[in-house]
Amino acid sequence: METESSWHQWKHTLGRAVNLGKAVGLSDDTINNAAYRFGEFFANHFDPGNREQRLLKELWEQGDDHEKRTLAGMLSRMVDSGETR
């Protein structure tokens, strides 16, 4: 149960960051570019904390630049939509 909670907490935190970016007037492109840069940073510097984050890291590692940007954009949309489960 704790892993599931931390996954939902991670998505909630990411969603708050996306919503804050929109609230200060950042465009979707700017938010997606930031998500891509954060994805690169986290993939290179942190060990995933749960199985969902492990999957994201493995997908990230297999993707080329275009695929990574697509994944970052999809994650931004997922958390912006309020999806929690």
Contacts in CASP RR format, 6 or more apart in sequence:
PFRMAT RR
TARGET T0000
AUTHOR 0000-0000-0000
METHOD contacts of the structure
MODEL  1
METESSWHQWKHTLGRAVNLGKAVGLSDDTINNAAYRFGEFFANHFDPGN
REQRLLKELWEQGDDHEKRTLAGMLSRMVDSGETR
3 49 0 8 1.000
3 50 0 8 1.000
3 51 0 8 1.000
6 49 0 8 1.000
6 50 0 8 1.000
7 50 0 8 1.000
7 52 0 8 1.000
7 53 0 8 1.000
8 84 0 8 1.000
8 85 0 8 1.000
10 50 0 8 1.000
10 52 0 8 1.000
10 53 0 8 1.000
11 78 0 8 1.000
11 79 0 8 1.000
11 83 0 8 1.000
11 84 0 8 1.000
12 79 0 8 1.000
12 84 0 8 1.000
14 75 0 8 1.000
14 76 0 8 1.000
14 79 0 8 1.000
15 79 0 8 1.000
15 80 0 8 1.000
15 82 0 8 1.000
18 31 0 8 1.000
18 35 0 8 1.000
18 76 0 8 1.000
18 79 0 8 1.000
18 80 0 8 1.000
19 80 0 8 1.000
21 31 0 8 1.000
22 31 0 8 1.000
22 80 0 8 1.000
26 34 0 8 1.000
28 76 0 8 1.000
31 76 0 8 1.000
32 69 0 8 1.000
32 72 0 8 1.000
32 73 0 8 1.000
32 76 0 8 1.000
35 72 0 8 1.000
35 73 0 8 1.000
35 75 0 8 1.000
35 76 0 8 1.000
36 68 0 8 1.000
36 69 0 8 1.000
36 72 0 8 1.000
36 73 0 8 1.000
38 72 0 8 1.000
39 60 0 8 1.000
39 68 0 8 1.000
39 72 0 8 1.000
40 68 0 8 1.000
42 57 0 8 1.000
43 57 0 8 1.000
43 60 0 8 1.000
43 61 0 8 1.000
48 54 0 8 1.000
48 56 0 8 1.000
48 57 0 8 1.000
56 71 0 8 1.000
56 75 0 8 1.000
59 71 0 8 1.000
60 68 0 8 1.000
60 71 0 8 1.000
63 71 0 8 1.000
END
